[in-house]
Amino acid sequence: MQTNFRMPDVLSIGIGGGSHVLHQASGTAVGPASVGYRLAQEALVFGGTRLTATDVAVAGGRAEVGDASLVAHLDKSVVDAALRFVDDRLAEVVDRMRASAEPVPVVAVGGGSILVPEDLAGASRVVRPDHFAVANAIGAAIAQVGGEVDRVYSVVPQQRDTVLDEARQEAVDRAVAAGARPGSVEIVDIEEVPLAYLPGNATRIRVKAVGELSLGGPRA
């Protein structure tokens, strides 16, 4: 279904650095079960007991994290099968996301990007930006800070502008209190909805303000 909103196309798969590696007679699979945030406690390379995708990435030479000696005993066939499983799933994602048959560049970021091979089917090249391991935090760093007012006001016709100014200022104040830099805050949305079923010229007013993140952090 098409919408009037511009947004990135997102396709998720259950494979990450903490994904369980399961080796059975029927084959080797990675994920979707995961140790999640407990990776540093449960993965083999960190002294744990659970075989994870990070362990096979280290054993296969794709990553240098933890203690590689703790996965030196892994059977090469298991490591290769697990990495091949990951490569096949990633190749499927690339194939589904590209708009033509032409290879596309793939940007690998985040902790789980250690699983991405340098040579990936469907990719013209694999790009790893500076600080790629924490690049998925960039979105939070550049996101704007918002403040919103959504309230029912009694709006006397001659005082409408005053009421709107009051709502705008409160939205701005809330954005600043949440951590926005005062000089950067602006009103991005105003909505007025008269409520005919309530007395006193009742009107629902919603005002949203956003601004750039202040390096000084939110005010107390």
N, C-alpha and C positions, 0 to 999 in steps of 0.2 A: 504494500500500500504506500503510495506517495504522500508526502506531507509538505507543508509550507515552511518547514524548518530545515536549515542546512546543518548537517551533522556528519561526523565521520561514520563510515561503515565499519562495524565492529564484529569480528568473528572470534569467539573464544573456544579454546580446546583445553582439555584437562591435563596439561603437561606443564610442569615447572620444575624448579630446582629441587623441591621437596617431594616430588612424585614418587610413589612406591614403584620399585622394579620387581615384577613378578616373573620368575622363570619356572615354567612347568613343562611337562612332556608335550603339551599342545603348542608350546611356543613361548616367546618372551613378550611381555607387554609393559608399558610404562603408564602409570596413572589409571584412572583419574584420582584415586585415593592419594592423599598427600600428608606429610608430617606438618606442612604449613609452617607456622612461625617457630616450631620446635626443631627446625632443621639443624641448628647449631648444637642441639642436645642429642638428636636421634640418628643423624647420618653417620655412616661408618667413618668418614674422614675426620669427624669431630669427636670420635670415640664412642659413638652410639652403636646400636645393634640393627638398625633398619637400613636395608639397601635402597638407596634413592638414586634419582637421576643425576644428582650432583656427584655421587660416588662413581658412577660409570663415566661421567664426563671427565673426572680427574684421572680415573684409571685409563681412559682412552686418549689422554693427552690434550683434551680440549680446554681444561681449566687447571688452575693452580691455586686451590683453596684447601684449607685444612692440612692434614698430614697424609700425603700420598702413600706412605708406607703402610697405612692401615687398609688400603684397598689393593695392595700389590698381589694379594693371594687370589683375587677374583679371576675366574676362568675367562680367558680372552674371548671365547665363543659367546659367553653370556654378555660381556661388555659390548662386543660388536653387534650382537642381536638387539640389545637395548638401544644403542645409538642408531641403529638402522631403523628401528621402530620410530624413534623421535624424528629422524630425518624424513621418513615417509609421511608422517603427520604434518610436519612443517611444509613439506612440498605440496601437500594437498591444500593447505591454507593459502599458500602463495598462488596456486593455480585457481582457486576459487575467488581470490581477491583481485587479480589482475584483469584489466578490461579488454585485453587482446592476447593473442598468442605470443606476443613479443616478451622476452624476459624483462623483469623489472628489478630495480635496486631494492634491497631489503635493508632497513635500518634496524639493528638489533640493540635494544636497550633494556635495562632492568637486570635484576639478579639472575633471572632464568635465562638470559641471553647467552650464558656460557654454554648452553646446549646447542646453539645454532652453529652449524658447521661453516667453514669458510667457503666451501663449494656446495651450494644448495640448489637443487633442481628447480628451475623456473626463475631463478634470480640471476640478474646480469652481474651483480656483485653484492657482497654483504658489507654494509657500512657499520662501523662501531665508532660513534663519536667520542670525543674526549669525555671522560667520566661517565661512560655509557652504563656502568653498573648501577648508578643512582639517577640516571636520566629520567626515569619515570616519576621522579619527584619534581621535575621541572614544572609540570602542570600546576601543582599546588603552589609553587613559588611565584608563578606569574599570574595566578588567578586573581581576579578583582574581589574586593571585600564589599559586601552589600549590607544595606540596612533597609528595613521595610516597615511601613505602617499600614495596617488594615483595620479600619475602625468605622463605626457608625457615628456620624456627626449630625447635629441639628443645624441645618444650613438656612439661615435667613437670607433671602435674595440679595440684600445690600451688603452682606458680610461673606459672600462666597469666596472672594479673593483672599480675605483674611484667613478663612478656614483652610483654604488650600495652601497658603503660605505657611501656616502653622504645621500642617501635615508634612509639607516638604522639608521644613527645618527639622522636624522630629526624625524623619527618615535619614537626613544627612547626619544628624547627631548620633543616630544608632549605627550608621556605617563607620563613623569615626571611632565610636566606642568599641566597635568590633575589630578595629585595627587599620582602618583606611587612613591615608594621608589627607588631612583636611583640605588642602588646596586642590586636590584631584577629584573630589567627590562631585558627582553630577546626578541629576534626576534622569532616569531612563524610562520611567513608565508611570503614568497617572491614569487612574480609572475612577470614574464617578458613576454610581448606580443608585438612582432615586428609589426609595423603598415606600411604595404607595400605601402599603398596609400598616405603616407606622405613622403616628402623628408628629407634628412639629417639623415638617420638611426634612424628615430623616433621609440621610444619604450615606451610602457606604462609600468611603473613599480609601483607595489603595494607592500608595505611593512607594516606589522603589528607587533607591539611590545606590550607586556603586562608585568605588574609587580604588586607586592603586594601593597596594599593601605598603604600610608605613614600616620602614626598617626599624623603627623604635618599638614596634609591637603594639598590641591593643592597650588602650588606656584603662587604668584601674577605675 
